[in-house]
């Protein structure tokens, strides 16, 4: 420590003596340069000539096992969030590094000398206050702010390699457990759904995609939640970090940003609905990235936005006349109004669960195929509104990733109820073609019977080039080729990539997420810190009480995937109280095949 007080005293003394004698320091430019270099090198006896910076003698005091960069970056003493340093020995956050600051005093009181700036990622030794440049500390700076290359991201969905963390746990990249910080399971399942949507994930893994954009939007849009976007990007990078110190991620920092952005509607210790949070979160991210009502104005709309055609039939005139004894003829004049509305998710109504037990004195749990629920969007099923209007729905544009929500919970002023109906849904090849309003293709007979003028009108309407058409047959062939090309580019089949389900009662149940790993062709169940899988996980996914599902659109012309044998089929499940060999209140589940 005596050397560090004035290690370059001899050099400085020689320079002062030369100045007092009126001579040039060193005499020549070469001598002055030599003294300058000597002064720099002599400032610390452990300085390496081959490396830039200091070889600090306290490097061996760093304890990587206590480092946790998931917590909110505020000083543990002053609670300020600027110029914060982390002690690399005990992991505590302190503000400043100058004399009298909390980090400076901490280094003197407990003899901890290594600190890292949480903003700039620069490492300093205190209280001597010099910067340390050491390649062996690169893993610490990487964990503070992980970075990715496109080649790394392409391997995420192909490899299934487990990594060993410093805490002794093994983890799979992207399938890390999330800490439940007092009733935050609603965030954990939503985070799994978003972090495993490849298009959204790849966007937020590169902070260059949104950091500058958020800065620009913040200047003009007061609704911009800059901190929320940046913290969400940091969270995604930590989940997909291949060099983590621990096998789980604590969402403390992103939850604090969510609490501030939502006015404490969502946050730590607050029970919330995953769908309500997901809707608010995606809309906030969309607005903060400069999104508008235009198509593909942000990564959110590019990923999840679709369009539905709403046909509203209104009776504008009603006449009735008597045509016989006890017979009345009613004539209605109906006016149809067509609107196109954009959506981020589709909500499906579940059939009401039975109120009473069946004749076997057991509670019957109904099942319903997903295609019966999707019939709402076939353009034929009519929904009658309270004002007497009749409404029909049909999809006009499919999103890249389809979010489906099942209305499983109902609540009023007194209590909240849960519908236990099971939905039979496919894990692969969900075909949405019957629910999409594609442009109507004219039949071959219509084309052959049309005049040349009518054929020209069809081509103009569909923006088909008439160049090279010499006769009627050439026009018909070009129109058919146009529609054939459109049909070959259509993609209507979806594969399930994430399933959020609810387990337990409406009040005390918990949310879980089932996530599919493409490289391993395997399903994983994520419940807070617990990530597990087994050979029957696909069957468990199919039999779960699904609440939110995320489907990924297959590319055009993709091969039809084989559906796994989930085993539920058309089975009807009955729950009955055990009458023998079990305690009161125990239940049994019977699966009976119905023909």
TORTI-646220 format. One line per 3 residues: for each residue z, x, y of C-alpha. Coordinates in Angstrom, 3 decimals. Each point is the difference from the previous one (the first is absolute). Layout:
! TORTI-646220
Z:X:Y  ...
This chain:
! TORTI-646220
0.000:0.000:0.000  0.529:2.996:2.288  -3.623:1.030:-0.516
-1.198:-3.490:0.873  1.934:0.074:3.295  -2.269:2.732:1.465
-2.157:1.466:-2.767  -2.535:1.428:2.442  2.508:1.669:2.313
-1.370:3.528:-0.505  -3.533:-0.993:0.864  1.046:-1.975:3.080
2.227:2.892:1.197  -2.915:2.454:-0.283  -2.204:-2.367:1.998
2.648:-0.325:2.758  0.461:3.791:0.178  -3.737:0.475:0.396
-0.139:-2.600:2.750  2.969:1.551:1.872  -1.634:3.409:-0.064
-3.119:-1.422:1.669  -2.204:0.854:-2.994  -2.338:-2.426:-1.764
1.542:-1.594:-3.057  -1.338:2.091:-2.810  -2.370:1.794:2.339
-3.273:-1.443:-1.354  -1.348:-3.369:-1.107  0.299:1.098:-3.611
3.660:0.907:0.493  0.735:-3.295:1.764  -1.609:-1.928:-2.871
2.035:1.988:-2.518  3.281:-0.737:1.824  -0.920:-3.695:0.245
-0.687:-0.178:-3.735  3.199:1.908:-0.723  1.978:-2.427:2.154
-1.451:-2.966:-1.856  0.544:1.449:-3.440  3.464:1.238:0.812
1.135:-3.443:1.088  1.068:-0.560:-3.613  0.373:2.711:-2.642
-1.205:-2.358:-2.770  -3.373:-0.695:1.658  -2.928:0.627:-2.367
-3.025:1.754:1.453  -2.315:-1.874:-2.358  1.222:-3.517:0.879
0.180:-1.929:3.222  3.606:-0.802:0.843  3.370:0.922:-1.454
1.149:0.478:-3.570  3.251:-1.854:0.502  3.009:1.129:-2.082
1.209:-3.618:-0.375  -2.928:-1.324:-2.034  2.081:-0.051:-3.165
2.441:-2.487:1.585  -2.614:-2.783:0.023  0.829:-2.814:-2.424
-3.069:-2.106:-0.780  1.943:-2.442:-2.177  1.824:-1.480:3.005
-3.068:-0.389:2.205  -0.933:-3.638:0.588  -2.703:-0.673:2.568
-0.099:-3.749:-0.733  2.869:-0.814:2.343  -0.590:-1.005:3.611
-0.446:3.133:2.084  2.925:-0.305:2.423  2.845:2.344:0.832
3.105:-0.685:-2.086  2.212:0.612:3.060  -1.823:-1.269:3.096
-2.312:-2.483:-1.840  -2.912:1.162:2.159  -3.450:0.095:-1.600
-1.666:2.822:1.955  0.061:3.741:-0.669  1.818:-0.500:-3.315
0.549:2.817:-2.495  1.020:-0.173:-3.647  2.445:2.509:-1.417
-1.672:1.542:-3.058  3.396:0.848:-1.506  1.741:-3.398:0.029
-2.873:-2.361:0.984  1.741:-1.480:3.071  -1.990:-0.882:3.137
0.990:1.476:3.394  -1.518:0.052:3.451  -1.207:3.108:1.851
0.287:3.710:-0.754  1.034:1.492:3.340  3.519:1.072:0.903
2.472:-2.878:-0.038  -2.261:-2.348:-1.997  1.221:-1.723:-3.144
-2.168:2.133:-2.301  1.195:3.174:1.733  3.666:-0.973:-0.360
-0.547:-0.999:-3.638  -1.383:3.454:-0.790  3.130:1.615:1.471
2.566:-2.358:-1.481  -1.155:-0.068:-3.653  -2.139:3.164:-0.118
-3.287:-1.866:-0.696  -2.894:1.826:1.622  -3.336:-1.465:-1.213
-1.422:-3.010:1.863  -3.378:-1.724:0.086  -1.387:-2.024:2.894
-0.843:-3.449:-1.404  -2.815:-0.459:2.499  -1.799:3.344:0.109
1.106:1.215:-3.487  0.980:3.379:1.490  2.914:1.803:-1.659
2.637:1.848:2.053  3.063:2.087:-0.656  3.032:-0.942:2.088
1.960:0.999:1.991  -2.348:3.007:0.498  -2.763:-2.493:0.812
-3.068:1.742:-1.427  -2.847:-1.600:-1.927  -0.413:0.801:-3.676
-3.472:0.358:-1.538  0.224:0.102:-3.763  -2.554:-1.243:-2.544
2.726:-0.825:-2.522  1.152:-2.819:2.308  -3.385:-1.745:-0.077
1.233:-2.519:-2.582  2.669:-1.190:2.465  -2.448:-0.525:2.851
-2.380:-1.768:-2.425  2.682:-2.456:-1.142  0.849:-0.752:3.603
-3.611:-1.026:0.656  -2.203:-0.066:-3.132  -3.732:0.477:0.485
-2.876:-0.827:-2.343  -3.592:0.912:-0.723  -2.665:-2.406:-1.201
-0.269:1.910:-3.264  3.734:-0.589:-0.618  -0.279:-3.723:0.664
-2.892:-0.433:-2.430  2.213:1.364:-2.770  2.819:-2.485:0.668
-1.737:-2.842:-1.828  -1.293:2.182:-2.825  2.958:2.141:-1.025
3.296:-1.078:-1.493  1.993:3.198:0.316  3.771:-0.035:0.406
1.649:2.385:2.463  3.488:1.514:-0.143  2.152:-0.362:3.117
2.817:2.282:1.120  2.570:-2.670:-0.823  -1.033:0.234:-3.670
-1.954:-3.257:-0.140  -3.605:-0.415:-1.102  -2.239:-2.208:2.087
-3.579:-1.229:0.057  -1.851:0.363:3.308  -0.114:-3.338:1.798
2.413:-1.612:-2.468  3.243:1.113:1.603  3.130:-2.093:0.051
0.973:-1.481:3.369  3.640:-0.146:1.011  1.346:-3.525:0.552
1.927:0.333:3.263  1.986:-3.245:-0.190  -2.304:-2.940:-0.862
-3.309:1.723:0.708  -1.760:-0.828:-3.267  -2.437:-2.149:2.008
-1.229:3.126:1.779  -0.142:2.111:-3.161  -2.372:-2.374:-1.818
-2.201:-0.421:3.096  -0.087:3.791:0.429  -1.136:0.458:-3.611
-2.758:-2.569:0.513  -1.292:1.693:3.162  0.399:3.613:-1.145
-2.032:-0.740:-3.158  -2.876:-1.627:1.845  -2.375:3.000:-0.056
-1.961:-0.834:3.153  3.136:-0.437:2.128  1.778:2.934:-1.653
-2.862:2.444:0.599  -0.160:-1.005:3.671  3.688:0.682:0.673
0.135:3.237:-1.992  -1.998:1.625:2.826  1.888:-0.337:3.282
-3.150:0.995:1.907  -1.398:-3.456:-0.829  2.544:-1.836:2.128
2.205:2.359:2.056  -2.422:0.354:2.928  -1.120:-3.628:-0.293
3.574:-1.252:0.355  0.466:2.229:3.052  -3.053:-1.576:1.653
0.979:-3.574:-0.909  3.554:0.488:1.275  -1.261:0.679:3.534
-1.765:-3.379:0.259  1.803:-2.278:-2.473  3.722:-0.663:0.558
0.198:-1.586:-3.480  -0.877:3.312:-1.651  2.743:1.156:-2.380
-0.835:3.689:0.017  3.177:1.132:-1.778  -0.506:-2.527:-2.811
-3.519:1.250:-0.775  1.048:3.649:0.025  3.102:-0.606:-2.126
-2.007:-2.012:-2.520  -2.462:2.878:-0.286  2.877:2.421:-0.600
1.415:-2.323:-2.641  -3.330:-0.219:-1.880  -0.330:3.792:0.009
3.506:0.414:-1.403  -0.671:-2.465:-2.816  -3.105:1.973:-1.015
1.563:3.437:0.575  -0.708:2.248:-3.033  2.570:2.619:1.071
3.066:-2.151:0.634  3.524:1.368:-0.193  1.209:-3.244:-1.625
-1.524:-2.655:-2.218  0.600:-2.933:2.347  -0.554:-0.977:3.624
2.524:-1.591:2.333  -1.773:-2.431:2.395  2.758:0.297:2.604
-2.241:1.296:2.794  -2.784:-2.573:-0.433  2.569:-2.813:-0.261
1.536:1.032:3.315  -3.465:-0.078:1.595  -0.634:-3.444:-1.530
3.326:-1.285:1.336  -0.834:1.104:3.547  -3.582:-1.286:-0.107
0.986:-3.426:-1.393  2.966:-0.552:2.297  2.381:0.365:-2.984
-1.700:-2.818:-1.904  -0.550:2.453:-2.853  2.247:2.942:-0.712
2.814:1.506:-2.025  2.444:-2.568:-1.358  -2.263:-2.978:0.814
-1.418:-2.042:-2.883  -3.644:-0.836:0.597  -3.029:-1.438:-1.737
-2.568:2.654:-1.021  -2.933:-2.213:0.974  1.352:-0.769:3.481
0.657:3.689:0.538  -3.419:0.978:-1.350  -1.731:-2.469:2.311
1.922:1.225:3.068  -0.385:3.664:-0.910  -3.766:-0.072:-0.591
-0.563:-1.944:3.210  2.141:2.461:1.991  -1.794:3.014:-1.462
-3.342:-1.691:0.719  0.875:-0.585:3.663  1.481:3.476:0.432
-3.225:1.593:-1.262  -2.012:-1.865:2.622  -1.109:-2.760:-2.346
-1.631:-3.137:1.372  -1.369:-3.246:-1.425  -3.249:1.752:-0.820
-0.836:0.877:-3.583  1.109:3.458:-1.183  1.694:0.869:3.302
2.824:1.842:-1.803  0.813:1.358:-3.437  2.067:-3.146:-0.698
-2.939:-2.382:0.419  -2.335:2.387:-1.811  2.345:-0.043:-2.979
1.408:-3.513:-0.277  -1.927:-2.418:2.206  -2.202:-2.704:-1.509
-1.468:-3.232:1.307  0.346:-3.608:-1.155  -2.265:-2.943:0.787
1.990:-3.112:0.984  -1.791:-3.353:-0.209  1.858:-2.865:1.696
-1.196:-3.572:-0.616  1.080:-2.552:2.615  -0.564:-3.761:-0.188
-1.468:-1.021:3.350  -0.981:-3.574:-0.933  1.266:-2.334:-2.692
-1.458:-3.400:-0.937  1.059:-2.486:-2.691  -1.616:-3.231:-1.208
0.716:-2.486:-2.718  -2.592:0.033:-2.761  1.670:-2.411:-2.398
3.250:-1.594:-1.052  2.625:2.722:0.167  -2.616:2.700:0.667
-0.294:1.926:3.261  -2.597:2.633:0.815  1.126:2.771:2.354
-2.501:2.214:1.748  1.131:3.179:1.733  -1.967:2.162:2.391
1.179:3.575:-0.470  -0.530:2.938:2.321  0.302:3.489:-1.501
1.176:2.961:2.044  -0.452:3.552:-1.357  2.192:2.876:1.156
0.294:3.593:-1.148  3.457:1.533:-0.028  1.061:3.527:-0.841
2.881:0.718:-2.355  2.077:2.933:-1.186  1.452:-1.735:-3.065
-0.591:-3.224:-1.944  2.948:-2.339:-0.640  -0.059:-2.077:-3.186
2.187:-3.028:-0.742  1.930:-0.029:-3.265  0.435:-3.313:-1.853
3.456:-1.495:0.340  2.422:0.992:-2.730  1.449:-2.807:-2.188
3.282:-1.546:1.138  1.288:-1.066:-3.409  0.252:1.437:-3.494
-2.507:-0.980:-2.659  0.703:-1.992:-3.187  1.257:3.165:-1.727
2.702:0.306:2.675  -1.476:3.243:1.266  -1.301:1.080:3.386
-3.766:0.274:-0.065  -1.574:2.806:2.033  -3.549:-1.064:0.880
-2.969:2.334:0.106  -3.141:-0.306:2.053  -3.226:2.045:-0.101
-0.872:1.861:3.169  -3.443:-1.596:-0.011  1.589:-3.450:0.359
1.751:1.180:3.158  -3.170:1.619:1.351  -1.849:-3.307:-0.405
1.259:-0.734:3.511  -2.776:2.304:1.255  -2.928:-1.338:-2.060
-1.341:-2.127:2.862  0.502:-3.214:-2.005  3.775:-0.493:-0.207
1.125:-2.222:2.862  3.259:0.422:1.907  1.133:-3.095:1.939
1.804:0.687:3.254  2.662:-2.173:1.614  -2.434:-1.318:2.605
-2.352:-1.213:-2.701  -2.522:2.838:0.275  -1.321:1.535:-3.186
-0.433:3.725:-0.254  -1.833:2.273:-2.431  0.059:3.791:-0.250
-2.455:2.600:-1.235  -0.005:3.769:0.390  -2.879:1.372:2.044
0.874:3.716:-0.117  2.123:1.871:-2.503  2.305:2.828:1.139
0.045:3.450:-1.536  3.607:-0.595:-1.102  1.093:-3.578:-0.640
3.648:-0.946:0.574  1.092:-3.181:-1.807  3.295:-1.701:0.815
1.636:-2.614:-2.224  2.231:-2.501:1.801  2.983:0.419:-2.295
2.846:-0.624:2.461  0.876:-3.098:1.989  2.931:-0.273:2.369
1.634:-2.519:2.294  3.125:-0.175:2.121  2.316:-0.017:-3.016
-1.376:2.115:-2.809  -2.928:2.040:-1.308  -1.824:-0.815:-3.233
-2.246:2.045:-2.257  -2.884:-1.317:-2.075  0.078:1.709:-3.439
-3.583:-0.948:-0.940  -1.828:2.842:-1.726  -3.565:0.812:1.027
-2.509:1.161:-2.607  -2.069:2.561:1.869  -2.441:2.697:-1.162
0.852:3.648:0.476  -3.689:0.857:0.185  -3.297:-1.713:0.861
1.272:-2.835:2.197  -3.355:-1.590:0.887  0.011:-1.662:3.420
-3.686:-1.001:-0.077  0.719:-3.751:-0.577  2.015:-0.071:3.237
-2.468:1.768:2.306  -2.650:-1.785:2.064  -2.982:2.299:-0.486
-3.240:-0.611:1.939  -1.935:-2.656:-1.914  -3.024:1.422:-1.762
-3.164:-2.155:0.039  -1.254:-0.850:-3.465  -3.291:1.269:-1.362
-1.486:-3.492:0.184  0.999:-0.343:3.657  -1.635:3.293:0.886
-3.233:-0.786:-1.839  -0.274:-3.424:1.601  0.749:1.258:3.523
-2.714:0.658:2.517  -0.683:3.453:1.389  1.642:-1.050:3.268
3.168:-1.087:-1.827  0.061:3.275:-1.934  -0.271:1.898:3.288
2.974:-1.993:1.330  2.086:0.909:-3.082  -0.869:3.661:0.469
0.840:-0.102:3.696  3.323:-1.709:-0.692  0.989:2.688:-2.517
-1.520:2.852:2.033  -2.543:0.896:-2.694  -2.865:2.264:1.045
-3.404:-1.655:-0.485  -1.841:3.288:0.063  -2.384:0.442:-2.933
-0.144:-3.713:-0.942  -3.635:-1.137:-0.315  0.374:-3.389:-1.690
2.487:-2.663:-1.103  0.963:1.817:-3.207  0.867:3.147:1.957
2.302:-2.034:2.263  1.726:-1.671:-2.971  0.462:3.329:-1.789
1.525:1.608:3.085  2.446:-2.888:0.484  1.065:0.188:-3.671
0.485:3.768:0.225  2.160:-0.506:3.089  2.318:-2.420:-1.780
0.033:2.157:-3.153  1.139:2.970:2.094  2.744:-2.099:1.601
1.281:-1.170:-3.385  0.003:3.541:-1.395  2.178:1.143:2.910
2.517:-2.806:-0.364  3.404:1.008:-1.266  2.292:-2.850:-0.995
2.255:1.405:-2.746  3.485:1.313:0.767  2.544:2.135:-1.877
3.747:-0.340:0.534  1.614:3.143:1.449  3.427:-1.299:1.107
2.157:-2.965:-0.982  3.159:-0.898:1.937  2.298:-2.300:-1.958
3.444:-1.539:0.430  2.683:0.201:-2.644  3.090:-2.203:0.090
1.135:-2.958:2.064  -1.269:-0.848:3.457  3.160:1.294:1.701
1.002:2.987:-2.109  -3.261:1.130:-1.568  -1.802:3.257:0.683
-3.611:0.924:0.627  -1.853:2.413:-2.261  -3.458:1.540:0.163
-2.402:0.756:-2.836  -2.488:2.716:0.959  -3.046:1.147:-1.978
-0.817:3.706:-0.424  -3.742:0.467:-0.402  0.104:3.527:-1.397
2.508:-0.868:-2.719  -1.318:-3.571:-0.482  3.616:-1.127:-0.039
2.270:-2.442:1.812  3.292:1.060:1.615  2.904:-2.164:1.087
1.707:0.997:3.250  3.418:-1.410:0.822  1.442:2.018:2.868
0.839:3.465:-1.414  -0.889:-0.961:-3.568  -3.596:0.728:-1.066
-0.710:-0.747:-3.643  -2.817:-0.723:-2.393  -0.454:-0.838:-3.682
-2.640:-1.123:-2.463  0.561:-3.698:0.731  -0.025:0.261:3.800
-3.348:-1.842:0.241  1.553:-2.952:-1.850  2.999:0.058:2.331
-2.306:-0.109:3.013  -1.825:-3.048:-1.366  3.269:-1.837:-0.722
1.679:0.743:3.321  0.727:-2.549:2.723  -2.667:1.378:2.307
0.371:-0.471:3.738  -2.549:2.326:1.658  -2.997:1.642:-1.656
-2.507:2.545:1.264  -3.434:0.064:-1.644  -2.634:2.707:0.492
-3.684:-0.907:0.157  -2.153:1.620:-2.668  -3.177:1.716:1.217
-3.293:-1.876:-0.570  -1.324:0.413:-3.505  3.309:1.232:-1.428
0.569:-0.477:-3.708  2.248:-2.831:-1.109  3.360:1.435:-1.036
1.730:-1.036:-3.187  2.994:-2.228:0.669  3.183:1.276:-1.706
1.675:-2.188:-2.576  2.838:-1.321:2.128  1.010:-2.542:-2.592
0.906:-2.953:2.217  -3.257:-1.921:-0.340  0.693:-3.717:0.163
3.532:0.423:-1.246  2.548:-2.466:1.301  3.396:1.528:0.617
3.211:-1.898:-0.502  3.482:1.058:0.981  2.901:-1.556:-1.842
3.717:0.580:-0.266  1.118:1.876:-3.074  2.054:-2.176:-2.347
1.235:2.533:-2.518  1.061:3.621:0.025  -0.109:0.293:3.798
2.275:-0.556:2.914  -0.302:-3.062:2.177  -2.676:0.386:2.656
-2.158:2.394:-2.045  -3.653:-0.935:-0.170  -2.788:0.501:-2.467
-3.694:0.150:0.758  -2.344:-1.624:-2.493  -3.739:0.498:0.115
-1.964:-2.773:-1.671  -3.756:0.176:-0.404  -1.739:-3.193:1.073
-3.460:-0.992:-1.136
